[in-house]
């Protein structure tokens, strides 16, 4: 077998070049495989493609130089001693290499012995040290492993932004739904007749019909959609008016998109409803080479559970796109728009979007990691598609031109925070001058908490980043870095009368439930305890290290579940029990319910 490759091994490397090439091949092999594993399974960080390319470029010549080089031999000197009978032959006088004694001749000489250096099979396979002579098949296998690692990282990094830009996206979805109206977003590509020739484009709707006898035909209502323009990336919103509370409707667009939604119950109505909460989406994480680049595993999981959950809406708490993971495709408006189109272009989106209204806040990865620069720099380009695809079908903003919202659904009231636009730099020392919300938003939040309404049993503060300070890594980007302002919010939350206060957050790619009891000797009862459910990701990596740890009695751990690439919470609100309000939180990880928790509010 070794002889079959002798013709290929024509390169004559000396010992020193051979040693250098072997060290380069081993070092780059370990780098390529380690970085590729981390990137594809755990964290698809932007620095890995930058390192992997040069590593593979160094690996190739070193590997082929070793593969095509002649076998290396080690030469050493050895003494060769011969003893034989004299057999009557006289010993030459003055001979220096033979001695005669009693008819015996002893001959001694030095010889050079060459031994071919061998490469162990494990070294070829695991460390990338090739040898056609010793391990021809493993040499090929080892090369293919490195090549596949490089190709997979390249595919995960560059295929999506270069070949799936989403310009042909045509879709519709439901946003905020009240007890009398619903907001529908419609998008048609610039190449469609609806855009080029501006014909009449309508959304039609009617009450949901069910199999069985129908007393009277249900009439379709129609509303014309505004003009599709490049200014909003050809996305247009329409508000359907005149709906009945607590009623299921179906809609149909001229572009043949269908969906359904259920309106909110009338204020003060007793009953049950469920909504969902999560954050963080990235296509093909963990990486699977056999799935489409637009595949979102978490969407498939969520879609399979929606018939059972019967959720009324999704509260999505940011990182809907990851513009900077693994590599930023650009810093202009089109780069940001493309990222939104790619999510909605996924074949997995209809399963979670056709019959489930989505309400959004944004977080850092819609702009840039750990964004704390307010409206400067990238913000204008980043917020453009957010306004086109999400803001315009969200609940009405609290203030004109703001990006924080409030709305009610039955016995629950929600305040959706903007934690990025108005914040101080993360590195600033904490104190009265440091803010995450800005003065106006903080004022509106505190007023909302103080406002009393006999029909509201639960108040939900919706924050893209966790309120708890128990996350120890990169805590300055969360409320841990803004504890002075956090204390004001908690003080107001503890003072709420007649309603329980719950915080919903995301961001950390882990789940944790935390309680914030009132301080000892405070005027607030134990029943005033604020609870937080922080849940993510819907479809992303989770950290292999544990980052949440309770260090005091201010933030009390209830449950911590870090593992799982797909997590979301289902919140059921039950206002049917006399004398108390009931909230049940159910946590789903990778498609299975793994934990639940019940809160009651006796302060009615």
C-alpha positions in Angstrom: 0.0 0.0 0.0 2.7 2.6 0.8 4.4 1.9 -2.4 1.3 2.9 -4.4 1.9 6.6 -3.5 5.7 6.8 -4.0 5.2 8.5 -7.3 3.3 11.3 -5.6 5.9 11.9 -2.9 8.3 13.9 -5.0 8.9 16.9 -2.7 12.2 16.8 -0.8 11.7 18.7 2.5 14.6 18.9 4.9 14.1 18.2 8.6 13.6 21.8 9.5 11.0 22.8 6.8 9.3 19.5 7.6 9.0 20.3 11.3 7.7 23.8 10.5 5.1 22.5 8.1 4.0 19.8 10.7 3.6 22.4 13.4 1.6 24.7 11.1 -0.7 21.8 10.0 -1.3 20.7 13.6 -1.9 24.2 14.9 -4.3 25.2 12.2 -6.1 21.9 12.3 -6.9 22.4 16.0 -7.9 26.0 15.3 -10.2 25.2 12.4 -12.0 22.3 14.2 -12.3 24.1 17.5 -13.5 27.4 16.1 -15.9 25.7 13.7 -17.5 23.7 16.5 -17.9 26.8 18.7 -19.3 28.7 15.7 -21.7 26.1 14.4 -22.9 24.7 17.7 -22.6 27.5 20.3 -21.8 31.1 19.4 -21.7 32.3 15.7 -19.5 35.2 16.6 -18.2 37.5 13.8 -14.5 37.0 14.8 -14.5 33.3 14.0 -14.9 33.6 10.1 -12.2 36.2 10.2 -9.8 33.8 12.0 -10.9 30.7 10.1 -10.1 32.0 6.6 -6.4 32.7 7.3 -6.1 29.5 9.3 -7.4 27.4 6.4 -5.1 29.4 4.0 -2.1 28.4 6.2 -3.3 24.9 6.6 -3.6 24.1 2.9 0.1 24.6 1.7 1.4 23.1 5.0 -0.8 20.0 4.6 0.0 19.4 1.0 3.7 20.0 1.4 3.8 17.3 4.1 1.5 15.0 2.0 3.6 15.2 -1.1 7.0 15.2 0.5 9.3 12.2 0.5 9.4 10.1 3.7 11.7 11.6 6.3 14.5 9.3 7.6 16.4 9.5 10.9 20.1 8.5 10.6 22.2 7.4 13.4 25.7 5.7 13.8 26.0 2.2 15.2 29.1 0.0 15.9 29.3 -3.3 13.9 31.5 -5.9 15.6 32.5 -9.2 13.7 34.1 -12.2 15.4 35.5 -15.0 13.3 38.1 -17.8 13.3 41.6 -16.9 12.1 41.9 -20.1 10.0 45.7 -19.7 9.5 45.6 -16.3 7.9 48.2 -14.0 9.4 47.1 -10.8 10.9 48.5 -7.8 9.1 51.0 -5.8 11.0 49.9 -2.4 11.9 46.2 -3.3 11.3 43.9 -0.9 13.3 40.6 -2.5 12.7 41.3 -6.2 13.5 42.9 -7.9 16.5 44.1 -11.5 16.7 44.1 -13.5 19.8 44.4 -17.3 20.1 43.3 -17.8 16.5 40.3 -15.5 16.7 39.8 -12.3 14.7 37.7 -9.5 16.1 36.7 -6.8 13.5 34.9 -3.5 14.6 33.6 -0.8 12.4 31.1 2.1 12.5 28.0 2.0 10.2 25.2 4.5 9.6 21.6 3.3 10.0 18.6 5.2 8.5 15.1 4.7 9.9 11.9 6.1 8.3 9.9 8.3 10.7 6.4 6.9 11.1 3.2 8.9 11.8 0.7 7.4 14.2 -2.9 7.0 12.9 -4.4 9.1 15.7 -2.0 11.9 15.0 -3.1 12.0 11.3 -6.8 11.9 12.2 -7.0 14.1 15.2 -4.1 16.5 14.8 -4.0 16.8 11.0 -0.4 15.5 10.5 -0.6 13.7 7.1 1.3 10.6 5.9 0.6 9.0 2.6 3.0 6.2 3.5 1.6 5.3 6.9 -2.0 6.5 6.8 -3.2 7.2 3.2 -7.0 6.9 3.9 -6.8 8.9 7.2 -4.8 11.6 5.5 -7.7 12.1 3.1 -10.3 11.9 5.8 -8.5 14.4 8.0 -8.2 16.9 5.1 -11.9 16.5 4.3 -12.9 17.2 8.0 -11.0 20.5 7.9 -12.4 21.4 4.5 -16.0 20.6 5.6 -15.5 22.7 8.8 -14.3 25.6 6.7 -17.1 25.2 4.1 -19.8 25.0 6.8 -18.7 28.2 8.5 -18.5 29.9 5.1 -22.0 28.6 4.2 -23.4 29.8 7.6 -21.8 33.2 7.2 -22.2 34.2 3.6 -24.9 32.2 1.9 -27.9 33.9 3.5 -26.9 37.6 2.9 -25.6 36.9 -0.6 -28.3 34.6 -2.1 -31.4 35.2 0.0 -32.0 39.0 0.1 -35.8 38.6 0.2 -36.6 41.2 -2.5 -39.5 39.0 -3.7 -41.2 38.9 -0.2 -45.0 38.9 -0.4 -46.8 38.4 2.9 -49.4 39.7 5.4 -49.5 39.5 9.2 -51.6 40.7 12.1 -50.2 43.1 14.6 -52.0 44.7 17.6 -55.7 43.7 18.0 -58.0 45.6 20.3 -61.6 44.9 21.3 -62.9 46.8 18.2 -60.1 46.9 15.6 -57.1 45.0 14.2 -53.9 46.2 12.4 -52.8 44.2 9.4 -49.4 44.6 7.7 -49.1 43.8 4.0 -46.0 43.7 1.9 -45.6 43.1 -1.9 -42.4 43.1 -3.8 -41.4 46.0 -6.1 -41.7 43.7 -9.1 -45.3 42.9 -8.5 -48.2 44.4 -10.6 -49.7 45.8 -7.4 -46.6 48.0 -7.0 -45.8 48.8 -10.7 -49.3 49.5 -11.9 -50.9 50.6 -8.6 -54.2 48.7 -9.0 -56.7 48.6 -6.1 -55.3 46.3 -3.3 -57.7 45.4 -0.6 -57.9 43.5 2.7 -61.2 41.6 3.3 -62.4 40.2 6.6 -65.3 38.5 8.2 -66.2 36.6 11.3 -64.7 33.1 11.4 -67.1 30.5 10.2 -67.1 26.9 11.4 -68.4 23.6 9.9 -72.0 22.9 10.4 -75.3 24.6 9.6 -75.1 28.3 9.0 -78.1 30.4 9.7 -77.1 33.2 7.4 -74.1 33.8 5.1 -71.3 35.8 6.6 -70.6 38.9 4.6 -67.0 39.9 3.6 -66.0 43.5 4.5 -63.4 45.2 2.4 -60.9 48.0 2.9 -58.5 49.4 0.4 -54.8 49.4 1.3 -52.6 52.4 0.7 -49.9 52.7 -1.9 -46.9 50.5 -1.8 -43.8 52.7 -1.8 -40.0 52.2 -1.5 -40.1 54.6 1.5 -41.5 51.8 3.7 -39.8 48.9 1.7 -43.3 48.3 0.1 -44.9 47.4 3.5 -48.2 49.0 4.2 -50.5 48.8 7.3 -54.3 48.9 7.4 -56.5 49.2 10.4 -59.7 47.1 10.3 -62.4 48.9 12.3 -65.8 48.1 13.7 -65.0 44.6 15.1 -66.8 42.8 17.9 -65.0 42.1 21.2 -63.9 38.5 21.9 -64.7 37.4 18.3 -62.6 35.4 15.9 -62.1 36.9 12.4 -60.4 35.7 9.2 -58.9 38.0 6.6 -57.9 37.7 2.9 -55.8 40.1 0.8 -55.7 40.7 -2.9 -52.3 39.1 -2.9 -54.0 35.8 -1.7 -52.7 35.9 1.9 -55.0 34.6 4.5 -55.0 34.6 8.3 -57.1 34.9 11.4 -57.1 36.7 14.8 -59.3 37.1 17.8 -60.3 40.5 19.2 -59.7 41.4 22.8 -62.5 40.9 25.3 -64.5 43.9 26.4 -63.0 45.6 29.4 -64.3 44.1 32.6 -65.3 40.7 31.0 -64.5 37.7 33.1 -62.7 34.8 31.3 -59.4 33.3 30.4 -56.8 34.0 27.7 -53.3 33.1 26.9 -50.4 35.0 25.3 -46.8 34.1 24.5 -43.5 35.8 25.4 -40.0 35.3 24.1 -37.1 36.9 22.1 -34.1 36.3 19.9 -34.2 34.7 16.4 -31.4 33.6 14.1 -31.7 31.3 11.1 -30.1 27.8 11.1 -28.9 27.8 14.7 -27.6 25.3 15.6 -26.2 24.9 12.1 -27.6 22.1 9.9 -26.2 21.9 6.4 -29.2 19.9 5.1 -31.8 22.7 5.9 -32.6 25.8 3.9 -30.6 28.9 4.9 -33.9 30.6 5.9 -34.9 27.8 8.1 -35.8 28.8 11.7 -36.1 25.8 13.9 -37.9 27.6 16.7 -40.7 28.6 14.4 -41.3 25.0 13.5 -41.5 24.1 17.2 -43.7 27.0 18.1 -46.0 26.4 15.1 -46.6 22.7 16.1 -47.8 23.8 19.6 -50.0 26.8 18.6 -53.2 24.6 18.1 -52.8 23.4 21.7 -52.0 26.7 23.3 -54.7 28.8 21.6 -52.7 31.9 22.2 -54.2 35.3 21.5 -51.0 37.1 20.6 -47.2 37.0 20.9 -45.1 39.6 22.8 -41.8 39.5 21.1 -39.2 41.2 23.3 -36.4 42.1 20.8 -33.6 40.7 18.7 -36.0 39.8 16.0 -33.0 40.1 13.7 -29.3 39.7 14.3 -27.8 42.3 11.9 -24.3 41.7 13.4 -24.3 37.9 13.7 -22.4 36.3 12.3 -21.2 39.1 10.0 -22.8 42.5 9.4 -23.8 42.7 5.7 -23.7 46.5 5.8 -24.6 49.6 7.7 -27.1 51.2 5.4 -30.9 51.0 5.4 -31.0 48.2 2.8 -28.8 45.9 5.0 -31.3 46.3 7.9 -34.3 45.9 5.6 -32.9 42.7 4.2 -32.6 41.2 7.6 -36.3 41.8 8.3 -37.3 40.4 4.9 -35.3 37.3 5.4 -37.2 36.4 8.6 -40.6 36.9 7.0 -39.4 35.1 3.9 -38.7 31.9 5.8 -41.0 29.0 4.9 -41.5 28.5 8.7 -43.0 32.0 9.2 -46.6 31.2 8.1 -46.9 28.5 10.7 -46.4 31.1 13.5 -47.6 34.3 11.8 -50.8 33.5 9.8 -53.0 33.0 12.9 -51.0 34.7 15.7 -50.8 38.4 16.1 -47.2 39.6 16.9 -46.4 42.8 19.0 -42.8 43.9 19.1 -40.2 45.9 21.0 -36.7 46.1 19.7 -33.4 45.4 21.4 -29.7 45.8 20.6 -29.2 43.4 17.7 -31.8 45.3 15.7 -29.1 48.0 15.8 -25.7 46.7 17.1 -24.6 44.6 20.0 -25.1 46.3 23.4 -26.3 49.5 21.7 -26.1 52.5 24.0 -25.6 55.4 21.6 -29.1 56.6 21.4 -30.3 58.1 18.2 -26.8 58.6 16.8 -24.8 56.6 14.3 -26.5 53.5 13.1 -29.9 54.2 14.8 -31.5 56.0 11.9 -30.8 53.2 9.4 -31.8 50.5 12.0 -35.1 52.0 13.1 -36.3 52.5 9.5 -37.4 48.8 8.8 -38.5 48.4 12.4 -41.0 51.2 11.9 -42.0 49.7 8.5 -42.4 46.1 9.6 -43.3 46.3 13.3 -43.9 49.8 14.7 -46.7 50.7 12.3 -48.9 47.7 13.4 -47.9 47.9 17.1 -50.3 49.4 19.7 -50.3 53.3 19.5 -47.2 54.8 21.0 -47.6 56.5 24.4 -46.2 59.8 22.9 -46.1 60.9 19.3 -42.9 59.7 17.6 -42.0 57.5 20.6 -41.2 53.8 20.4 -42.8 52.6 23.6 -46.4 51.5 23.9 -49.3 50.6 26.2 -52.4 48.6 25.7 -55.0 46.6 27.6 -56.3 43.1 27.0 -59.1 42.1 29.3 -58.0 42.3 32.9 -54.3 42.8 31.9 -52.5 46.1 31.1 -49.1 46.2 29.3 -46.3 48.8 29.1 -43.8 48.0 26.4 -40.5 49.7 27.1 -37.9 51.1 24.7 -34.6 50.2 26.5 -32.2 51.4 23.7 -33.2 54.7 22.2 -33.1 56.8 25.4 -30.4 55.1 27.5 -27.2 56.5 28.9 -23.9 54.8 27.9 -23.5 51.5 29.8 -20.2 52.4 31.2 -21.3 55.6 33.0 -21.3 55.3 36.8 -24.8 54.5 38.2 -26.7 57.3 39.8 -29.6 59.8 39.4 -28.2 61.0 36.1 -27.9 57.6 34.5 -31.0 56.4 32.7 -32.2 53.5 30.5 -35.6 54.9 29.7 -35.1 58.7 29.6 -37.1 61.2 31.7 -40.3 61.2 29.6 -40.6 57.4 29.3 -39.8 56.9 33.0 -42.4 59.4 33.9 -45.0 57.7 31.7 -44.2 54.3 33.2 -44.5 55.5 36.8 -47.8 57.2 36.0 -49.1 54.0 34.4 -48.1 52.0 37.5 -49.8 54.5 39.8 -53.0 54.6 37.7 -55.8 52.7 39.3 -58.4 50.7 37.3 -60.9 48.3 39.0 -60.9 46.1 35.8 -57.1 45.6 35.7 -55.9 42.7 37.7 -52.3 42.4 36.3 -49.8 45.0 35.1 -47.0 43.7 32.8 -43.8 45.7 32.4 -42.3 44.5 29.1 -38.6 45.0 29.0 -36.2 43.7 26.3 -33.5 43.3 29.0 -33.8 41.6 32.4 -34.8 43.6 35.5 -32.9 41.3 37.8 -29.2 41.9 38.6 -28.5 38.2 39.1 -27.0 37.8 35.6 -23.3 38.1 36.3 -21.9 38.3 32.7 -22.3 41.6 30.8 -24.7 42.8 33.5 -24.1 46.5 32.7 -26.2 46.1 29.5 -29.2 45.0 31.7 -31.0 46.8 34.5 -28.1 45.7 36.7 -26.2 48.6 35.3 -29.1 51.0 36.0 -30.0 50.2 39.6 -30.8 53.7 40.7 -33.6 54.0 38.0 -34.6 50.4 38.7 -35.2 51.2 42.4 -37.7 53.9 41.3 -39.6 51.4 39.2 -39.7 48.8 41.9 -40.8 51.3 44.5 -43.8 52.3 42.3 -44.5 48.6 41.5 -44.7 47.7 45.2 -47.2 50.5 45.8 -49.6 49.3 43.1 -53.0 48.5 44.6 -55.5 46.1 43.2 -53.2 44.5 40.6 -50.2 42.2 40.6 -47.1 43.5 38.8 -45.1 41.1 36.5 -42.0 41.8 34.4 -41.5 40.0 31.1 -38.0 40.2 29.6 -35.7 38.3 27.2 -32.2 38.9 25.8 -30.1 36.4 27.8 -30.7 33.2 25.8 -31.6 31.6 29.1 -34.7 31.3 31.3 -35.0 32.6 34.9 -37.9 33.4 37.2 -37.0 36.0 39.8 -39.0 37.5 42.7 -38.4 41.1 44.0 -39.9 41.2 47.5 -40.4 44.5 49.3 -37.6 45.4 51.6 -37.9 44.4 55.3 -39.7 46.9 57.4 -41.1 48.6 54.3 -44.8 49.7 54.3 -45.5 47.1 51.5 -47.0 43.7 52.2 -45.3 40.5 51.0 -48.2 40.2 48.5 -46.7 43.2 46.7 -43.8 41.1 45.5 -42.9 41.8 41.9 -42.1 38.7 39.7 -40.1 38.5 36.5 -40.1 35.8 33.9 -37.1 36.3 31.6 -37.2 33.9 28.6 -35.2 33.5 25.4 -34.3 32.5 22.8 -37.1 31.4 20.5 -34.5 30.1 18.0 -30.8 30.8 18.8 -27.8 29.4 20.7 -27.7 29.1 24.4 -24.6 29.6 26.5 -22.6 26.5 27.6 -21.7 28.4 30.8 -23.9 29.3 33.7 -24.3 33.1 34.1 -27.2 33.6 36.6 -26.4 33.6 40.3 -28.3 35.0 43.3 -26.0 37.1 45.5 -28.5 38.8 47.9 -32.1 38.8 49.1 -33.2 41.6 46.9 -33.5 39.4 43.7 -34.7 36.0 44.8 -34.2 33.0 42.4 -37.4 31.0 41.7 -36.2 28.9 38.8 -33.2 28.9 36.4 -33.1 26.9 33.2 -30.2 27.9 30.9 -30.2 25.1 28.3 -32.3 24.9 25.2 -32.2 26.4 21.7 -35.9 27.2 21.7 -37.7 28.6 24.7 -40.9 30.6 25.1 -43.4 31.3 27.9 -47.2 30.8 27.7 -49.0 33.1 30.1 -52.6 32.3 31.0 -54.7 34.9 32.7 -57.8 33.7 34.5 -60.2 36.2 35.9 -63.0 33.7 36.6 -62.0 32.9 40.2 -64.0 35.0 42.7 -61.9 37.1 45.0 -58.5 36.7 43.3 -56.8 36.9 40.0 -54.8 33.9 38.8 -51.8 33.8 36.5 -50.2 30.6 35.2 -46.8 30.7 33.5 -45.8 27.7 31.5 -42.2 27.3 30.1 -41.6 25.4 26.9 -38.1 24.3 26.1 -37.4 22.7 22.7 -41.0 21.8 22.3 -41.8 20.4 25.8 -43.3 22.0 28.8 -40.6 21.7 31.5 -41.8 24.0 34.2 -44.8 26.1 35.3 -45.6 28.5 38.1 -48.9 30.0 39.4 -49.3 33.5 40.8 -52.4 34.7 42.6 -53.3 38.3 43.3 -55.2 38.6 46.6 -55.1 42.4 46.5 -58.4 42.7 44.6 
